[in-house]
Amino acid sequence: MSRRPLALLAATATATALTLAACAAEPETAPAATDPATTAAEPAPLTLGLTYVPDIQFAPFYVAAEKGYYEEAGLDVTLRHHGQSEGLFTAISAEEEDVVVAGGDEMLQARSQGVPLVSVATLYQQYPVALIVPEDSDIRSAADLAGRTVGIPGPFGETYFGLVALLQDAGLTEDDVTVEHIGFTQQAALTGGHVDAVMGFVNNDAVRFAEAGTPVRTIEIAEGEVPLVGISLGTLEATAEERGEDVAAFVEASLRGVADVAADPEAAVEISAAQVPDLDRPEQRQAALATLEATVPLYEGAGEPGAHEAGVWEEMVTLLTDAGLLEADVDPAQAWTDRFLPAASN
């Protein structure tokens, strides 16, 4: 029976000893046992490092979160924006993040510096960086850069790696050109005539030039396959081993977000407005849509979504090693894995 109120038990005790004894001997009803099979598992917490301030480039993750893909995958995902002053891999190295969005080339360089990162999905199947020149420039190919001035944000990141690959493909070195570190001012530097060309993102810088009405041309890094890997998802080796199911669930949910962005960029902009400042302004919304429309082709590749190309990773190690950009030997086969992709058989 249920536990009696204290006042009632006291009254019963004063009535008769027999009644008291009977009540004391009567067993209480045991609480119902909980069936583990009917108890919903708590979602696994996972923090994703987004290596910049809120921006439309992260639309796949905003979409996946808003549509409940992470929740369906059994995850409680925190989208953490680094801002502009934090190091690219500072938080994940300190285990404050579980997965990070970064270039495969950036992860490879960090791995050579002792950060045990492994790429678990390639988001951009096409490298997003190109050489940008004024439309009327006599620079028609990378070979024409000899003796010219090229602007890059600095000796880091994908614009710099892209320049290294571009020059190598043209048979040039940095000694053959003047490299100016211009910060993230590609538009002002080129239109102001301070440099002859800039390295920029085809889905960002080139789009900004077009929006401003500045006629430019883009020159691809290489005539064939670019020996660099663009934006990917990375995690620490320990996380991959200890939380493999969570990593796989996160990758699959994120790739669903990528597919949704590719299928309907306008809807992705609408969803991203809750995360990205000023997207309630028509001109900003149009700029965001233009960025996503230029991003969609970067997702497209010959293989499965998220897949890595072993040959490109091998070529990238050779390129960055020859350029002196890796601090130690790196086995390319250990720097990436496809085992967390939805189509993986292992």
C-alpha positions in Angstrom: 0.0 0.0 0.0 1.1 3.6 -0.3 3.0 5.4 2.5 0.5 6.9 5.1 0.5 10.5 6.2 2.4 11.1 9.4 -0.7 12.3 11.3 -2.7 9.2 10.4 0.1 6.9 11.6 0.3 8.8 14.9 -3.5 8.4 15.4 -3.3 4.7 14.7 -0.6 4.2 17.2 -2.7 5.6 20.0 -5.7 3.4 19.1 -4.4 -0.1 19.9 -1.1 -1.9 19.9 -2.6 -4.7 17.7 -3.5 -2.2 15.0 -0.1 -0.7 15.2 1.5 -4.1 14.8 -0.6 -5.0 11.9 0.2 -1.8 10.0 3.9 -2.1 10.8 3.9 -5.7 9.4 2.1 -4.8 6.2 4.7 -4.6 3.3 5.0 -1.5 1.2 4.5 -1.7 -2.5 7.9 -1.7 -4.3 8.4 0.9 -7.0 7.9 -0.3 -10.5 11.0 -1.5 -12.2 12.3 0.6 -15.1 12.6 -1.2 -18.4 15.9 -0.1 -20.0 14.5 -0.8 -23.4 11.8 1.9 -23.0 14.1 4.5 -21.6 15.2 7.0 -24.3 19.0 7.4 -24.5 20.3 10.8 -23.7 21.7 12.5 -26.9 25.5 12.5 -27.0 27.0 16.0 -26.7 29.2 17.1 -29.6 30.8 20.5 -30.3 31.6 21.5 -33.8 34.2 24.2 -34.4 33.2 26.7 -37.1 36.4 28.5 -37.8 35.0 32.0 -38.4 32.2 34.3 -37.2 28.6 33.3 -38.2 28.6 33.1 -42.0 26.6 31.7 -44.8 29.5 29.4 -45.7 28.3 27.3 -42.7 24.8 26.9 -44.0 24.9 23.1 -44.1 25.3 22.9 -40.4 22.7 25.5 -39.7 20.3 23.6 -41.9 21.1 20.2 -40.3 20.6 21.7 -36.8 17.3 23.5 -37.7 15.8 20.5 -39.5 16.6 18.2 -36.5 19.1 16.0 -38.4 21.5 16.0 -35.5 18.8 15.3 -33.0 17.6 12.4 -35.1 21.1 11.1 -35.1 21.1 11.0 -31.3 23.4 14.0 -31.0 23.2 17.3 -29.0 25.3 19.4 -31.3 26.8 22.8 -30.3 27.8 25.0 -33.2 30.8 27.0 -31.9 32.1 29.9 -33.9 35.7 30.8 -33.3 35.7 34.4 -34.2 38.6 36.1 -35.9 41.3 36.0 -33.2 41.3 32.3 -32.1 43.7 29.8 -33.7 42.2 27.4 -36.2 42.9 24.3 -34.1 43.4 25.7 -30.6 40.1 24.5 -29.3 40.1 21.0 -30.8 43.7 20.5 -29.6 42.5 21.3 -26.1 39.6 18.9 -26.6 37.1 21.8 -26.3 35.7 20.8 -29.7 35.0 17.4 -31.1 34.9 18.1 -34.8 36.3 21.1 -36.7 35.6 22.6 -40.2 38.9 23.3 -42.0 40.8 22.7 -45.2 42.3 19.3 -45.6 45.6 21.0 -46.4 45.4 23.0 -43.1 44.8 19.8 -41.2 47.7 18.1 -42.9 50.0 20.9 -41.9 48.7 20.8 -38.3 49.3 17.1 -38.3 52.9 17.7 -39.2 53.1 20.0 -36.2 52.0 17.3 -33.8 48.2 17.8 -33.8 46.8 14.3 -34.5 44.0 15.4 -36.7 42.3 13.1 -39.2 39.9 14.1 -41.9 36.6 12.2 -41.8 34.7 13.8 -44.7 35.6 16.1 -47.6 32.9 18.7 -48.0 34.4 20.6 -51.0 35.2 18.1 -53.7 36.6 21.0 -55.8 39.3 23.3 -54.4 37.7 26.7 -53.7 40.7 29.0 -54.4 41.7 30.7 -57.7 43.8 33.5 -59.0 41.7 36.6 -59.6 42.7 39.3 -62.1 41.0 42.3 -63.7 39.1 41.4 -66.7 41.3 43.5 -69.0 44.5 42.2 -67.5 47.2 40.7 -69.8 47.7 38.0 -67.2 46.0 35.0 -69.0 47.7 32.2 -67.2 49.8 31.6 -64.1 52.9 31.6 -66.2 52.2 35.3 -66.9 52.7 36.1 -63.2 56.5 36.3 -63.5 57.6 39.7 -62.4 54.1 40.7 -61.2 52.7 41.4 -57.7 50.2 38.9 -56.1 48.2 39.7 -53.0 47.3 37.1 -50.4 46.0 37.5 -46.9 49.2 36.1 -45.5 51.5 33.1 -45.6 48.8 30.8 -44.2 45.6 29.0 -45.1 44.1 27.9 -48.4 44.9 31.1 -50.4 48.6 30.7 -49.6 48.6 26.9 -50.3 46.7 27.7 -53.6 49.4 30.2 -54.6 52.1 27.6 -53.9 50.3 25.0 -56.1 49.6 27.6 -58.8 53.2 28.7 -59.1 54.5 25.1 -59.1 52.1 24.2 -61.9 53.4 27.1 -63.9 57.0 26.2 -63.2 57.5 29.3 -61.1 58.5 29.9 -57.4 57.8 32.7 -55.0 61.1 34.2 -56.1 59.7 34.9 -59.5 56.8 37.1 -58.2 56.3 39.7 -55.6 54.0 38.4 -52.9 52.2 41.1 -50.9 50.5 40.3 -47.6 47.3 42.3 -47.8 45.1 40.8 -45.2 41.5 40.1 -46.2 41.4 43.1 -48.5 41.5 41.5 -51.9 38.8 43.7 -53.4 40.3 47.0 -52.4 43.9 45.9 -53.2 43.0 44.8 -56.7 40.6 47.5 -57.7 43.0 50.1 -56.3 45.8 48.8 -58.4 48.0 48.0 -55.5 48.6 44.4 -56.8 48.3 42.8 -60.2 46.4 39.8 -59.0 45.0 38.3 -55.8 44.3 34.8 -54.5 40.7 34.4 -53.4 37.8 32.1 -53.0 35.6 31.5 -56.0 32.5 31.3 -53.7 33.4 34.5 -51.8 35.9 36.9 -53.2 35.0 36.4 -56.8 31.3 36.8 -55.8 32.1 40.1 -54.0 33.8 41.5 -57.1 30.7 40.7 -59.2 28.4 42.3 -56.7 30.4 45.4 -56.7 30.3 45.5 -60.5 34.0 45.0 -60.9 34.8 42.9 -63.9 37.3 40.2 -63.1 38.5 36.8 -64.4 39.5 33.7 -62.4 42.4 31.5 -63.3 42.4 28.0 -62.0 45.3 26.8 -59.9 46.2 23.9 -62.2 45.2 22.7 -65.6 44.5 19.2 -64.2 43.6 18.0 -60.8 44.6 20.4 -58.0 46.9 18.7 -55.5 45.1 20.2 -52.5 42.1 19.2 -50.4 39.6 21.9 -49.5 37.0 22.3 -46.7 36.6 19.1 -44.8 35.5 17.8 -41.4 38.3 16.8 -39.0 38.6 15.2 -35.6 41.3 14.0 -33.3 42.5 10.4 -33.7 41.4 9.7 -30.1 37.9 11.0 -30.8 37.6 8.9 -33.9 38.5 5.8 -32.0 36.6 6.4 -28.8 33.5 8.0 -30.3 33.3 6.4 -33.7 29.5 6.0 -33.7 29.0 9.6 -32.8 31.4 10.8 -35.5 29.7 8.7 -38.1 26.3 10.0 -37.0 27.5 13.5 -37.2 29.0 13.1 -40.6 25.9 11.6 -42.0 23.6 14.3 -40.6 26.0 17.0 -41.8 26.0 15.6 -45.3 22.2 15.7 -45.3 22.6 19.4 -44.6 25.0 19.7 -47.5 22.5 17.9 -49.8 19.7 20.3 -48.7 21.8 23.4 -49.4 22.6 22.1 -52.9 19.0 21.3 -53.6 17.6 24.6 -52.4 20.1 27.4 -51.7 17.3 29.9 -51.2 15.7 27.9 -48.4 19.2 27.5 -46.8 19.6 31.2 -46.7 16.2 31.5 -45.0 17.2 29.1 -42.3 20.6 30.7 -41.9 19.1 34.1 -41.2 18.6 33.0 -37.6 22.4 32.5 -37.2 24.0 35.1 -39.6 23.6 38.8 -38.7 22.0 41.1 -41.3 20.4 38.4 -43.4 17.1 40.2 -42.8 18.4 42.9 -45.2 17.5 42.2 -48.8 20.9 43.1 -50.2 22.7 40.8 -47.7 20.3 38.0 -48.4 20.9 38.3 -52.1 24.7 38.2 -51.4 24.3 35.1 -49.3 22.3 33.4 -52.0 25.0 34.3 -54.6 27.6 32.8 -52.3 25.7 29.5 -51.9 25.0 29.3 -55.6 28.7 29.6 -56.2 29.4 27.0 -53.5 27.1 24.2 -54.8 29.5 23.2 -57.6 32.3 22.8 -55.0 30.3 20.0 -53.4 30.2 18.0 -56.6 32.6 15.2 -57.2 32.8 11.9 -59.0 32.6 9.7 -55.8 30.3 9.4 -52.8 29.5 12.6 -50.9 32.3 13.2 -48.4 34.7 10.8 -49.9 38.5 11.3 -50.0 40.8 10.8 -52.9 43.9 9.0 -51.9 45.9 10.2 -54.9 45.2 13.9 -54.1 46.3 13.4 -50.5 49.6 11.9 -51.7 50.2 14.7 -54.1 49.4 17.3 -51.4 52.0 15.8 -49.1 54.6 16.0 -51.8 53.6 19.6 -52.7 53.7 20.9 -49.1 56.8 18.9 -48.3 58.7 20.4 -51.3 57.5 23.8 -50.3 58.9 23.4 -46.8 55.4 23.8 -45.3 55.3 20.5 -43.3 57.4 20.3 -40.1 57.6 16.5 -40.1 57.0 13.6 -42.3 53.3 12.7 -42.7 51.9 9.5 -44.0 48.9 10.6 -46.1 47.1 7.3 -45.6 46.9 8.1 -41.9 45.6 11.6 -42.3 42.2 10.7 -43.6 39.5 8.0 -43.5 36.3 7.1 -45.2 35.1 4.7 -42.5 32.7 7.3 -41.1 30.8 7.9 -44.3 27.3 6.6 -44.8 28.3 4.3 -47.6 31.4 2.9 -45.7 31.5 -0.8 -45.5 34.1 -0.9 -42.7 
